[in-house]
């Protein structure tokens, strides 16, 4: 499980969680004990692999993994898996912490998930604006665009990004501005 003391088991659990979040067409319930990672419950999902634990039951566990696990790969995979969850204010708060991680992969995974949450991720706009000045800038521009009009405070920073010399940065910034303006 994600709480096992063996980092290899935690790594495998995080990898499986991420795969289940993106590949399965069932509802997944994460177990926090007993060595069982996931229990597949039949029934049509609203989204592929809607993770019940991610969306509703194990916010404390997710927060602990995102903020305390010493393995960046585990933090990154859990942040990425959160993109399959039903968007909520609580998950946004956890993902904001992940955007501030020292590892770029964790930041990008969290930013990706925030973008999937669209306007629900509006509380993350200030941290996403700061991410425009990091290696995760392209992901941050995408997420701000996905948030839409609720990210209007990011327009000045995106305009600055649109003046950069790299074509990818310019394009992402211009697209984000367009999406935010509607």
Secondary structure, DSSP 8 states (H G I E B T S, - for coil): -TT-S-HHHHHHHHHHHHHHHHH-SSEEEE-SSTT--EEEE-S--SSTT-BHIIIII-HHHHHHHHHH-S-HHHHHHHHHHGGGS---HHHHHHHHHHHTSSSHHHHHHHHHHHHHTGGGGGGGHHHHHHHTTSTTHHHHHHHHHHHGGGGGGGHHHHHHHHTSS-HHHHHHHHHHHHHHH-
